[in-house]
Amino acid sequence: MSSVAYCDAIRQGFGFVMESDPKCLAIGQGLWSPWYVGRSMDGLDRRFGKERVIDTPVSEGATTGIAVGAALHGYKPIVIHPRMDFMILATDQIVNQAAKWRHMLGGHCSPAMVIRGIVNRGGEQGAQHSQALHSWYAHIPGLRVVMPATPTDARDLLIAATQSPDPVLYIDDRWLYEWEEEMAPAADVDLESVGGVLRREGDAITLAGASYSVKLALDAAEILQTHGVTCDVVDMRILNPLDPAALRRSVRKTGRLLAIDGSWSNCGFAGELIASAVEGTRPDEWRAMPSRVTLPHAPAPTSKPLEAAYYPTADSVAAAALDIVKKST
């Protein structure tokens, strides 16, 4: 096995599905540029041709609408939105069209497509370029929402998403792009069987999240280890449909939960994790009230010092977890 970075694992996933299925198309902004969407699309236009790796103007709604139509005619499009913020401009195509067709047509037709939304944060990009909107989209029936945290999942869940009969929103976070791990050859993964997974085992508290929040949790667990506190780290992986089984197993063992999310708390994913855990456990299985670490309820600042205080860190996650443990011991 070789060590592969997260962004390169995404490119491997694209290469695998485009090699396997000549009807698979990549369509979106910046696919031919030297940037190649954070290196994740590098060389795919040369390998598969510009008829299948299609660079588009800045028109998110049109690009996504074209992909919905292509999917309904037997193609397997993957739409790339380099900034999830501006995927909002394609919300009608995603929410009112792609996610609704199976229901409206009695199950006879559904656009099997992947929408890739990329979370960009940091770098003083400000309020309009730094949003993680996964909680919005996870609210929608008919739209699967996937948020891989590891390079292996970044590749394998992308491949699995292209095999889904329903539209899949695949969300990756640029703060993960240089995270490396050893990877085995691509596995045959069925999204129907993918649920939460335990990334680290302990007994004092459960840290749970998805995508970059899992990396924060793992780093926080290292800090907590120095205080004699061991943690379960649960990677949820798929937000819709959410499978809380691994989370509930962990909470029954530790009796404590800290949900971590890189978006806001109000009506957010962290709150959904807490509700899912509480609904599947008994009151006497809890040793402390569940809590969460999220963004402040404000848009991202542009100022570098303010931005540094805005985002959760491994230290802030560890401090919150340690506070829960100490107050309930």
Secondary structure, DSSP 4 states (H G I P E B T S, - for coil): -EEEEHHHHHHHHHHHHHHH-TTEEEEETTSSSTTTTTTTTTTHHHHH-TTTEEE--S-HHHHHHHHHHHHHTT-EEEEEESSGGGGGGGHIIIIIIITTHHHHTTTS-----EEEEEE---TT--TTS----HHHHHTSTT-EEE---SHHHHHHHHHHHHH-SS-EEEEEEGGGTT-EEEEPSPP---GGG---EEEE--SSEEEEESTHHHHHHHHHHHHHHTTT--EEEEE--EEETT--HHHHHHHHHHS-EEEEEEEESTT-HHHHHHHHHHHTS-GGG-SS--EEEEE-SSPPPSSHHHHHHHS--HHHHHHHHHHHHHHT-
